[in-house]
Amino acid sequence: DRSISNPMEFIMTNIVGTVNLLNAARENWKGKMQDKLFYHISTDEVYGSLGLEGKFVETTPYDPRSPYSASKASSDHLVRAYHHTFGLPIVISNCSNNYGPYQFPEKL
């Protein structure tokens, strides 16, 4: 988990970066949010370790266990806060693994 050796990178990307995107959406969509949707891609890691049931559901409490998952949980809460505070239309996806250039081979 790269977030253990460099948590600030994940804080800047996942928390500060999300706030920057939220502010940009809010500013650019002012007065025309009815046709807009802020789609936030999160992670299942915000729920912590998989329990005995073998699954997470939308009502599973957040229990992040690393700087990465804590930064993603924080960004999720910020997205919800912008929805409740400013009426920003949102969807949050807690998918298990997104494939990208820095994905670890064991995640494939």
C-alpha positions as CSV (number, residue, x, y, z in Angstrom):
1,D,0.0,0.0,0.0
2,R,1.8,3.1,-1.3
3,S,-0.2,5.3,1.1
4,I,1.7,4.0,4.0
5,S,5.0,5.3,2.7
6,N,3.6,8.6,1.4
7,P,0.2,9.5,2.9
8,M,0.4,13.1,1.8
9,E,0.2,12.2,-1.9
10,F,-3.1,10.5,-1.2
11,I,-4.4,13.3,0.9
12,M,-3.6,15.8,-1.8
13,T,-5.1,13.8,-4.6
14,N,-8.2,12.3,-2.9
15,I,-9.2,15.0,-0.4
16,V,-7.8,18.3,-1.9
17,G,-8.4,17.1,-5.5
18,T,-12.0,16.2,-4.7
19,V,-12.7,19.5,-3.1
20,N,-11.2,21.3,-6.2
21,L,-13.5,19.3,-8.4
22,L,-16.5,19.9,-6.2
23,N,-15.8,23.7,-6.2
24,A,-15.3,23.7,-10.0
25,A,-18.6,21.8,-10.5
26,R,-20.5,24.1,-8.1
27,E,-19.2,27.2,-9.8
28,N,-19.6,26.1,-13.4
29,W,-23.1,24.5,-12.8
30,K,-24.5,27.4,-10.9
31,G,-28.1,27.9,-11.9
32,K,-28.2,24.8,-14.2
33,M,-27.6,21.8,-11.9
34,Q,-30.8,20.0,-13.0
35,D,-29.0,18.4,-16.0
36,K,-25.7,17.7,-14.2
37,L,-24.3,14.9,-12.1
38,F,-21.1,14.7,-10.1
39,Y,-20.0,11.1,-10.3
40,H,-17.5,10.3,-7.6
41,I,-15.5,7.1,-7.9
42,S,-14.6,5.8,-4.4
43,T,-13.5,2.3,-3.2
44,D,-14.8,-0.6,-1.2
45,E,-11.8,-0.1,1.1
46,V,-13.7,2.7,2.9
47,Y,-15.6,-0.2,4.6
48,G,-12.5,-1.8,6.1
49,S,-11.8,-5.5,6.1
50,L,-14.4,-7.9,4.7
51,G,-16.4,-9.5,7.5
52,L,-17.7,-13.0,7.9
53,E,-20.7,-12.3,5.6
54,G,-18.3,-11.9,2.7
55,K,-19.9,-8.7,1.3
56,F,-20.3,-5.0,1.9
57,V,-23.6,-3.2,1.3
58,E,-24.4,0.5,1.1
59,T,-25.3,0.6,4.8
60,T,-22.1,-1.0,6.0
61,P,-20.4,1.5,8.3
62,Y,-17.2,3.2,7.2
63,D,-14.1,1.7,8.8
64,P,-11.0,2.8,6.8
65,R,-7.8,1.0,7.7
66,S,-5.1,2.8,5.8
67,P,-4.2,6.4,4.8
68,Y,-5.5,5.6,1.3
69,S,-8.9,4.4,2.5
70,A,-9.2,7.2,5.0
71,S,-8.5,9.7,2.3
72,K,-11.2,8.1,0.1
73,A,-13.7,8.0,3.0
74,S,-13.0,11.7,3.6
75,S,-13.6,12.5,0.0
76,D,-16.9,10.6,0.1
77,H,-18.0,12.6,3.1
78,L,-17.1,15.9,1.4
79,V,-19.1,14.9,-1.7
80,R,-22.1,14.1,0.5
81,A,-21.6,17.4,2.3
82,Y,-21.7,19.4,-1.0
83,H,-24.9,17.6,-1.9
84,H,-26.6,18.5,1.3
85,T,-25.1,22.0,1.7
86,F,-25.2,23.2,-1.9
87,G,-27.7,20.9,-3.6
88,L,-25.0,19.4,-5.9
89,P,-26.4,16.3,-7.6
90,I,-24.1,13.4,-6.8
91,V,-23.6,9.6,-7.2
92,I,-20.9,7.8,-5.3
93,S,-19.6,4.4,-6.6
94,N,-17.8,2.2,-4.1
95,C,-16.3,-0.2,-6.7
96,S,-13.8,-2.9,-5.7
97,N,-10.9,-2.3,-8.1
98,N,-10.4,0.2,-10.9
99,Y,-7.7,-0.8,-13.3
100,G,-5.0,1.8,-14.1
101,P,-1.3,2.3,-14.8
102,Y,-0.2,1.9,-11.2
103,Q,-2.4,-1.0,-10.2
104,F,-0.6,-3.8,-8.4
105,P,-0.6,-7.1,-10.3
106,E,-2.3,-8.9,-7.4
107,K,-5.4,-6.7,-7.9
108,L,-5.9,-8.0,-11.4
